[in-house]
Amino acid sequence: MQGDPRSAGAGPFVAQSGPSTPVYGAAYPYYGAQGHSHGMPYPAPPQTQYTQTQYAQAVPQYFAMPPQQPYIPPPTFGERLRKEGAGARVLAWVGGAVTLLGVVLLLVLAVQRGWLGPLPRVLVGAAFGAGLVGVGAWLHRKPVARTGAFALAATGIATLYLDAVAATSLYGFLPVPMGLGAGLVIAVGGLLLAVKWDSSLLAGAVVVGCGLCAPLITWGFTPELVTFLLMLQLATAPVQFRKEWWALSLTAALPPLTTSVIGSALHTQNVPVAVAAGVVSAVLALVTLRCKENDPAALAVLASAVLPVLVAAALLPKTQSALLAGGAAVLLVTTGLLVRGHSGNVAVIAGLVAALQATVTQFDGGAVLLGEAVVLAFAARWTRNRFVLGGAFAFGVIGWLIALVTDVTPALLIVARARTTTDLLTGLVAAVLLLAAAVAVPWAAVRLEVLKPAKLVPWLPAGLAALHGAAGLVLCASLLAIPDRAGFLTGHALITVSWTITALVLLLRGINVVALRVVGLVLVGAAVLKLVLFDLAALDGLARVAAFLGAGLVLMVAGARYARLVASR
């Protein structure tokens, strides 16, 4: 059928004529109303049927792939120097650095020799710096001379900034607030010029030049130096929001943070300035990360912002040091919980470091650290934060090492001598917290899928810490109940039996877990070795009998039960 659109090759079927069922009605009188025949049936008009035909084979089309570009390694330093104009750039920037150093020497020499007065010195320095900036702006009009323009402008801006520093701290001509304001205005103007000229090199040169030369004018790492460098860091904030100059934030943060740390170490720094350096750096880093998520330089600044505070806190008396470090820890951890992404994780890590310093400073022994490890383990499970879990692990390991030296020492476990009630209570608390940390941290790691139950090696340190804590718990409790040699012997008998019971539990629970099964067998071997090497020699009388009988009975029950479970698998 030509009238059927399906016969035009549009589909897989073509029409064919063929018989069909009769059609009833007035148009076909040879059939009754009920379909009964009154004679020869009149054939109904043919209806179309369709048979499937072969699909046309699609012609494959091939697209030519663009040729892969060969890897071109970055140019080496020598190749860069051999490029056209490289020598001119090196000469221009070296000349700018030498000129800036000469300006610093002139500012200092003017004071030493008594040349002119404070006002003429300031005016001469300002005129020289402004002249350099003006010459640089004039040269910038020609593209071929822009290398020298950048060097001249950077030298002039740094000269103006250092002139403000000298007028405040060296000459005493300007009050500190006015000098800081002048330095901020100069730095902002210079960096905005770098934005206008679209030169990150100019911005970096201004920051580096001012940061390196300012300590030479202040004659040391004084609080005024840190505040001037903080003004320089604040001046970079508008530039960081408008340009993708990621290195500028790190370049601007290093001078105030470094000078604050050195000043605190040399006892020439005060605590408020150190706190200001840390707070300004952290706030600017967080604001930058708000605009540029996961910026590596801003993350580095956020991580190092706590250093001035911690160094200043370490030099204070015990209580003040703990309060300062603890306050920094609270602020950073709270910030980390409120801010998402890598910036929040970095803040949490920095806060945990501050909390560690506060704890170690205020408290002796490892009990508090172990308690914090337990709390952090549950916090990591609740927040599903692996960095918090890492903090729990670090606190637990450090607390365990401190407890091994101070609270639950090897001498406490193997030497039978009189102990004070205070020492026993301290050891008991530390042992309980050590046991809790040895259980909580691996549990949180399994819940966060950091640690797999089938792996054996990570469980061995946790099991060793748990045995240490359990042994200290049993022995300290026995000595508190029976404060003489009998308590020591009873405690060790209970320790041996408890080890065998723990091994039984691990073997039964580890019927399908290789790691638990291996740890249980290792613990059985440890219990037997303790019986032979320690209990047989150290214990006597009923304690020795109880240790051997108890351990033997538990091991026999464990063997029978374990064999039944293995046979029923």
C-alpha positions, 0 to 999 in steps of 0.5 A: 500500500502506497498510502500507508506511511509505514510502507515508505521505508520509515519502519521495519514493516511493509504492508501485504494484503490478506484475508480477514474476518467478515465485517457485519452491517448494512453495507454487507447484506449477505450476513445477518445482524448476529453474524449468521450466514444467508448465503455465500459470505461476501469477503470483507475488504482486505486489511494490511498485515506487516512482516519484519524486514531487515534493518538497514546497516548503519554506516559506521562513522569514525572521528579523527582524534586530535593528536596527543600533545607531547609532554613539555617539561617546565623550563629549568632555572638556567633556561629561564635565565637564558630567555630574552629579558631575563637578565634585565629582570634580575638586574632590576630586582636585585637593584631594588633590593640593594636600594631598599637595604640602603634606605634602611641603613640611611634611616638608622644612620640618620639617628646614630649621627644625629642628621637633621631632625625627626621631621626632615628625616621623615619628609626626606624618606617620604619624598624619596619613596614617592619619587621612586613610585612616580618614576615607576608609574612613568616607566609603566606606560611603555610595555618594554620598560615594565620590568624596571617599573615594577622594581622601582614601584615596589622599592618606593612603596616599601620605602614609604612603609619603612619610613612610617615604621621609622617615624614611629618606633625609631624617631618617636615622631608619630604616635603609635596609632597614627604610625600604624594608620599611616603604614596601613594606608601606604600598604593598601595603596601599594597593593591596589597599585599591584592590582591595577597593574595586575602584577602579583610579583609587585604585591609579593615584593612589597610584602617581602621587602617590608617584612624583611627590613622592618626588624632592622629598623625596630632593632629587635622583635618588639611588639611594635614590629608585630603590630606593623606587620599585622597592618601589612597583613590586613592590607592584603585582605582586599587583594586576596578577595579580588585576585587569585594570588594564593601565595600572597596570604601565606607571604603576608602571614609569615612575617607577623607569625614568625616575629611573634614566635621569636619575640616570645622565645626571646622574652621581648614579646607580650601576650596580647600581641601574640594573641592578636597575631594568631587571631588576625591570621586565623580570621583572615584565613577563614575569610579567605577560605570562605571565598576560595574554598580549600585554598592551600595557602590559607589552610597553611595560615590557619594551621600555623595561626595557633603557634604564637599563642602556644609559644606565649602560653608555654612561657607563662606560669602554669595556671595562666598557660593552661587557661590561654592554651585551653581558651585557644583550644575551645575557640578553634574546636568550636570554629571547626565544628561550625565550619565545614570542609578542610578549613574546619578539619584544620581548625579542629586539629589545631584546637586539639594540639592546643588542648593537648598542651593545656592538658599536659601543662595543667595535669601531671600523669596521663589520666586526663589525656586518656579520658580526653581520648575516650571523649574524642573517640565518642565524638569522632563516632558521633560526628563521623570525623576522622580527624577527631579520631586521629586526635583521639588516637594521639591523645591515647598514645601520649597518655599511655606513654605518660601513664607507663612512666608515672601512673601504671609503671612496670614497677607497680606491676612486678615489685611487691612493696608498700604503696600509698593510697594516693598512688594506688588511686591514681594508678587505678583511675589511669588504668581504668581510663587506659582500658577504656581508651584501648576499647573506645578508639578501635571501636570508633575506628571500626565504626568509621571504617578506618580499621577493618576487623579482619586485619590483625596488626592494628589490633595488637597495640590496642590489645597490649594497651588493654592488657596493661590497663586491665592488669593495673586495674586488678592489681591496684584494686587488690592492693586497695582492698588488701594493702600488703603482700597478700593483696599483691599476690591475690591481684596477680592470681586474678590477673592470670585468670582474667587473661585466660578468661579474656582469651576464651572470650576472644576465641569464642567471638573470633570463630569467624574472625581471624584477627580475634582468633589470633589475638586470643591464641596469643593471649593464651600463650601470654597467660601460660608464659606469665604462669611459668615465668612470673607466677611460679617464682613470685607467688607462693602458697594459696595464690600460686595454687589458685592461679594455676588451677584457675588458669588451667580450668579456664583453658580446659573449658576454652578448649572443649568449647572451642572444639565444639564450635569448630566441629559444628561449623 
